[in-house]
Amino acid sequence: MTDEPINLVLEHLRALRADFSSMRETQIEHGMKLNRLEESLAGVKRDIALHAEHLAHVEVRLDQIRGELGLIKRRLNLTEA
């Protein structure tokens, strides 16, 4: 009869150990998924920065073209009074 309580405690401890092991594996998986999400987010941020830079270059060039077009219109007397 004295073996039953000891076995019961050992059984509970083994179950706890298995639960903790499962939780540890899940936590490791979640950590890896979080790392992949962070890497993906960094890639998206890089892409957004590159697109913003490209847009800025396009806007500068467009401003130059507008200036040149205004100059052409003035030289050809095509400007409105």
VMD Tcl script that builds the backbone (N, CA, C; Angstrom):
set m [mol new atoms 243]
animate dup $m
set s [atomselect $m all]
$s set {name element resname resid chain x y z} {
  {N N MET 1 A 0.814 -1.196 0.000}
  {CA C MET 1 A 0.000 0.000 0.000}
  {C C MET 1 A 0.860 1.264 0.000}
  {N N THR 2 A 2.044 1.191 0.510}
  {CA C THR 2 A 2.905 2.371 0.533}
  {C C THR 2 A 3.434 2.703 -0.856}
  {N N ASP 3 A 3.450 1.734 -1.759}
  {CA C ASP 3 A 3.948 1.980 -3.112}
  {C C ASP 3 A 2.972 2.807 -3.939}
  {N N GLU 4 A 1.689 2.728 -3.661}
  {CA C GLU 4 A 0.695 3.437 -4.461}
  {C C GLU 4 A 0.864 4.952 -4.420}
  {N N PRO 5 A 1.000 5.573 -3.251}
  {CA C PRO 5 A 1.194 7.033 -3.257}
  {C C PRO 5 A 2.479 7.450 -3.963}
  {N N ILE 6 A 3.539 6.704 -3.773}
  {CA C ILE 6 A 4.805 7.040 -4.424}
  {C C ILE 6 A 4.643 6.923 -5.937}
  {N N ASN 7 A 4.023 5.839 -6.396}
  {CA C ASN 7 A 3.799 5.647 -7.824}
  {C C ASN 7 A 2.886 6.734 -8.384}
  {N N LEU 8 A 1.900 7.131 -7.602}
  {CA C LEU 8 A 0.986 8.177 -8.044}
  {C C LEU 8 A 1.730 9.501 -8.206}
  {N N VAL 9 A 2.596 9.817 -7.259}
  {CA C VAL 9 A 3.397 11.050 -7.347}
  {C C VAL 9 A 4.334 10.978 -8.547}
  {N N LEU 10 A 4.990 9.850 -8.723}
  {CA C LEU 10 A 5.889 9.695 -9.877}
  {C C LEU 10 A 5.121 9.815 -11.188}
  {N N GLU 11 A 3.925 9.258 -11.212}
  {CA C GLU 11 A 3.103 9.353 -12.413}
  {C C GLU 11 A 2.759 10.802 -12.732}
  {N N HIS 12 A 2.402 11.558 -11.717}
  {CA C HIS 12 A 2.094 12.979 -11.916}
  {C C HIS 12 A 3.332 13.764 -12.346}
  {N N LEU 13 A 4.467 13.451 -11.746}
  {CA C LEU 13 A 5.711 14.133 -12.124}
  {C C LEU 13 A 6.080 13.821 -13.576}
  {N N ARG 14 A 5.900 12.596 -13.990}
  {CA C ARG 14 A 6.186 12.233 -15.385}
  {C C ARG 14 A 5.249 12.968 -16.340}
  {N N ALA 15 A 3.974 13.060 -15.956}
  {CA C ALA 15 A 3.016 13.782 -16.792}
  {C C ALA 15 A 3.390 15.253 -16.884}
  {N N LEU 16 A 3.810 15.830 -15.765}
  {CA C LEU 16 A 4.243 17.243 -15.767}
  {C C LEU 16 A 5.468 17.427 -16.655}
  {N N ARG 17 A 6.411 16.500 -16.554}
  {CA C ARG 17 A 7.619 16.583 -17.370}
  {C C ARG 17 A 7.269 16.523 -18.851}
  {N N ALA 18 A 6.347 15.644 -19.209}
  {CA C ALA 18 A 5.922 15.532 -20.611}
  {C C ALA 18 A 5.234 16.821 -21.064}
  {N N ASP 19 A 4.399 17.398 -20.198}
  {CA C ASP 19 A 3.729 18.657 -20.543}
  {C C ASP 19 A 4.739 19.777 -20.739}
  {N N PHE 20 A 5.716 19.853 -19.835}
  {CA C PHE 20 A 6.736 20.906 -19.951}
  {C C PHE 20 A 7.570 20.721 -21.209}
  {N N SER 21 A 7.869 19.474 -21.536}
  {CA C SER 21 A 8.634 19.202 -22.752}
  {C C SER 21 A 7.841 19.645 -23.985}
  {N N SER 22 A 6.552 19.338 -23.985}
  {CA C SER 22 A 5.699 19.752 -25.099}
  {C C SER 22 A 5.617 21.272 -25.189}
  {N N MET 23 A 5.480 21.919 -24.050}
  {CA C MET 23 A 5.417 23.383 -24.033}
  {C C MET 23 A 6.724 23.988 -24.521}
  {N N ARG 24 A 7.861 23.384 -24.154}
  {CA C ARG 24 A 9.167 23.880 -24.590}
  {C C ARG 24 A 9.288 23.770 -26.110}
  {N N GLU 25 A 8.860 22.644 -26.671}
  {CA C GLU 25 A 8.910 22.474 -28.121}
  {C C GLU 25 A 8.025 23.489 -28.826}
  {N N THR 26 A 6.840 23.717 -28.278}
  {CA C THR 26 A 5.926 24.705 -28.861}
  {C C THR 26 A 6.536 26.094 -28.790}
  {N N GLN 27 A 7.185 26.413 -27.672}
  {CA C GLN 27 A 7.808 27.724 -27.519}
  {C C GLN 27 A 8.948 27.898 -28.522}
  {N N ILE 28 A 9.713 26.850 -28.746}
  {CA C ILE 28 A 10.806 26.915 -29.729}
  {C C ILE 28 A 10.230 27.147 -31.127}
  {N N GLU 29 A 9.151 26.428 -31.466}
  {CA C GLU 29 A 8.508 26.615 -32.771}
  {C C GLU 29 A 7.995 28.041 -32.927}
  {N N HIS 30 A 7.373 28.558 -31.890}
  {CA C HIS 30 A 6.858 29.928 -31.953}
  {C C HIS 30 A 8.000 30.933 -32.102}
  {N N GLY 31 A 9.107 30.680 -31.422}
  {CA C GLY 31 A 10.265 31.559 -31.560}
  {C C GLY 31 A 10.800 31.567 -32.983}
  {N N MET 32 A 10.845 30.380 -33.597}
  {CA C MET 32 A 11.329 30.301 -34.975}
  {C C MET 32 A 10.368 31.010 -35.919}
  {N N LYS 33 A 9.064 30.840 -35.695}
  {CA C LYS 33 A 8.078 31.529 -36.532}
  {C C LYS 33 A 8.194 33.040 -36.367}
  {N N LEU 34 A 8.407 33.494 -35.144}
  {CA C LEU 34 A 8.561 34.927 -34.888}
  {C C LEU 34 A 9.800 35.464 -35.597}
  {N N ASN 35 A 10.873 34.714 -35.577}
  {CA C ASN 35 A 12.088 35.143 -36.286}
  {C C ASN 35 A 11.823 35.280 -37.784}
  {N N ARG 36 A 11.090 34.306 -38.358}
  {CA C ARG 36 A 10.780 34.385 -39.792}
  {C C ARG 36 A 9.888 35.581 -40.093}
  {N N LEU 37 A 8.925 35.850 -39.202}
  {CA C LEU 37 A 8.062 37.022 -39.395}
  {C C LEU 37 A 8.874 38.314 -39.332}
  {N N GLU 38 A 9.803 38.389 -38.381}
  {CA C GLU 38 A 10.639 39.586 -38.271}
  {C C GLU 38 A 11.489 39.772 -39.521}
  {N N GLU 39 A 12.033 38.675 -40.044}
  {CA C GLU 39 A 12.831 38.764 -41.268}
  {C C GLU 39 A 11.966 39.212 -42.447}
  {N N SER 40 A 10.764 38.671 -42.530}
  {CA C SER 40 A 9.861 39.066 -43.614}
  {C C SER 40 A 9.489 40.539 -43.500}
  {N N LEU 41 A 9.208 40.986 -42.293}
  {CA C LEU 41 A 8.864 42.386 -42.075}
  {C C LEU 41 A 10.031 43.293 -42.443}
  {N N ALA 42 A 11.240 42.887 -42.108}
  {CA C ALA 42 A 12.413 43.680 -42.486}
  {C C ALA 42 A 12.525 43.766 -44.008}
  {N N GLY 43 A 12.229 42.672 -44.694}
  {CA C GLY 43 A 12.250 42.682 -46.161}
  {C C GLY 43 A 11.208 43.616 -46.734}
  {N N VAL 44 A 10.021 43.599 -46.152}
  {CA C VAL 44 A 8.949 44.492 -46.616}
  {C C VAL 44 A 9.361 45.947 -46.393}
  {N N LYS 45 A 9.948 46.231 -45.237}
  {CA C LYS 45 A 10.389 47.602 -44.959}
  {C C LYS 45 A 11.460 48.040 -45.947}
  {N N ARG 46 A 12.376 47.121 -46.289}
  {CA C ARG 46 A 13.411 47.445 -47.288}
  {C C ARG 46 A 12.774 47.754 -48.632}
  {N N ASP 47 A 11.801 46.935 -49.023}
  {CA C ASP 47 A 11.119 47.158 -50.296}
  {C C ASP 47 A 10.407 48.506 -50.311}
  {N N ILE 48 A 9.740 48.848 -49.222}
  {CA C ILE 48 A 9.037 50.133 -49.137}
  {C C ILE 48 A 10.033 51.285 -49.242}
  {N N ALA 49 A 11.174 51.158 -48.568}
  {CA C ALA 49 A 12.185 52.216 -48.625}
  {C C ALA 49 A 12.723 52.369 -50.050}
  {N N LEU 50 A 12.953 51.247 -50.729}
  {CA C LEU 50 A 13.445 51.323 -52.109}
  {C C LEU 50 A 12.419 51.968 -53.032}
  {N N HIS 51 A 11.145 51.610 -52.844}
  {CA C HIS 51 A 10.091 52.224 -53.671}
  {C C HIS 51 A 9.973 53.718 -53.379}
  {N N ALA 52 A 10.099 54.110 -52.117}
  {CA C ALA 52 A 10.029 55.533 -51.770}
  {C C ALA 52 A 11.197 56.285 -52.398}
  {N N GLU 53 A 12.375 55.673 -52.385}
  {CA C GLU 53 A 13.541 56.306 -53.004}
  {C C GLU 53 A 13.330 56.457 -54.508}
  {N N HIS 54 A 12.828 55.411 -55.132}
  {CA C HIS 54 A 12.570 55.468 -56.567}
  {C C HIS 54 A 11.532 56.547 -56.889}
  {N N LEU 55 A 10.484 56.621 -56.089}
  {CA C LEU 55 A 9.454 57.630 -56.293}
  {C C LEU 55 A 10.035 59.041 -56.161}
  {N N ALA 56 A 10.923 59.233 -55.197}
  {CA C ALA 56 A 11.549 60.543 -55.030}
  {C C ALA 56 A 12.365 60.913 -56.271}
  {N N HIS 57 A 13.091 59.947 -56.840}
  {CA C HIS 57 A 13.862 60.213 -58.058}
  {C C HIS 57 A 12.935 60.565 -59.226}
  {N N VAL 58 A 11.831 59.852 -59.324}
  {CA C VAL 58 A 10.870 60.121 -60.400}
  {C C VAL 58 A 10.290 61.531 -60.242}
  {N N GLU 59 A 9.955 61.897 -59.000}
  {CA C GLU 59 A 9.394 63.233 -58.767}
  {C C GLU 59 A 10.397 64.327 -59.093}
  {N N VAL 60 A 11.661 64.126 -58.761}
  {CA C VAL 60 A 12.693 65.114 -59.089}
  {C C VAL 60 A 12.810 65.253 -60.603}
  {N N ARG 61 A 12.847 64.126 -61.296}
  {CA C ARG 61 A 12.962 64.162 -62.756}
  {C C ARG 61 A 11.735 64.822 -63.378}
  {N N LEU 62 A 10.556 64.534 -62.823}
  {CA C LEU 62 A 9.324 65.146 -63.323}
  {C C LEU 62 A 9.362 66.665 -63.126}
  {N N ASP 63 A 9.858 67.104 -62.000}
  {CA C ASP 63 A 9.999 68.548 -61.769}
  {C C ASP 63 A 10.952 69.174 -62.785}
  {N N GLN 64 A 12.037 68.468 -63.101}
  {CA C GLN 64 A 12.980 68.978 -64.107}
  {C C GLN 64 A 12.297 69.078 -65.475}
  {N N ILE 65 A 11.546 68.072 -65.818}
  {CA C ILE 65 A 10.849 68.077 -67.114}
  {C C ILE 65 A 9.832 69.217 -67.165}
  {N N ARG 66 A 9.112 69.440 -66.070}
  {CA C ARG 66 A 8.149 70.546 -66.028}
  {C C ARG 66 A 8.854 71.889 -66.227}
  {N N GLY 67 A 9.998 72.030 -65.583}
  {CA C GLY 67 A 10.760 73.273 -65.741}
  {C C GLY 67 A 11.216 73.472 -67.175}
  {N N GLU 68 A 11.706 72.392 -67.760}
  {CA C GLU 68 A 12.149 72.479 -69.156}
  {C C GLU 68 A 10.970 72.763 -70.086}
  {N N LEU 69 A 9.827 72.169 -69.826}
  {CA C LEU 69 A 8.643 72.407 -70.644}
  {C C LEU 69 A 8.185 73.864 -70.519}
  {N N GLY 70 A 8.244 74.397 -69.310}
  {CA C GLY 70 A 7.897 75.809 -69.118}
  {C C GLY 70 A 8.832 76.712 -69.901}
  {N N LEU 71 A 10.112 76.387 -69.892}
  {CA C LEU 71 A 11.094 77.167 -70.651}
  {C C LEU 71 A 10.803 77.093 -72.155}
  {N N ILE 72 A 10.487 75.915 -72.642}
  {CA C ILE 72 A 10.170 75.756 -74.066}
  {C C ILE 72 A 8.932 76.571 -74.433}
  {N N LYS 73 A 7.909 76.513 -73.574}
  {CA C LYS 73 A 6.683 77.266 -73.858}
  {C C LYS 73 A 6.972 78.767 -73.894}
  {N N ARG 74 A 7.799 79.237 -72.973}
  {CA C ARG 74 A 8.107 80.670 -72.963}
  {C C ARG 74 A 8.896 81.042 -74.216}
  {N N ARG 75 A 9.819 80.257 -74.638}
  {CA C ARG 75 A 10.604 80.578 -75.824}
  {C C ARG 75 A 9.755 80.540 -77.091}
  {N N LEU 76 A 8.748 79.697 -77.113}
  {CA C LEU 76 A 7.871 79.613 -78.277}
  {C C LEU 76 A 6.655 80.528 -78.143}
  {N N ASN 77 A 6.639 81.300 -77.081}
  {CA C ASN 77 A 5.515 82.198 -76.804}
  {C C ASN 77 A 4.187 81.431 -76.747}
  {N N LEU 78 A 4.181 80.281 -76.082}
  {CA C LEU 78 A 2.982 79.477 -75.932}
  {C C LEU 78 A 2.365 79.628 -74.543}
  {N N THR 79 A 2.937 80.485 -73.731}
  {CA C THR 79 A 2.426 80.645 -72.372}
  {C C THR 79 A 1.179 81.521 -72.403}
  {N N GLU 80 A 0.278 81.216 -71.470}
  {CA C GLU 80 A -0.944 82.018 -71.368}
  {C C GLU 80 A -0.652 83.259 -70.542}
  {N N ALA 81 A -1.281 84.326 -70.927}
  {CA C ALA 81 A -1.047 85.594 -70.242}
  {C C ALA 81 A -1.842 85.689 -68.966}
}
mol reanalyze $m
mol bondsrecalc $m
mol representation Tube
mol addrep $m
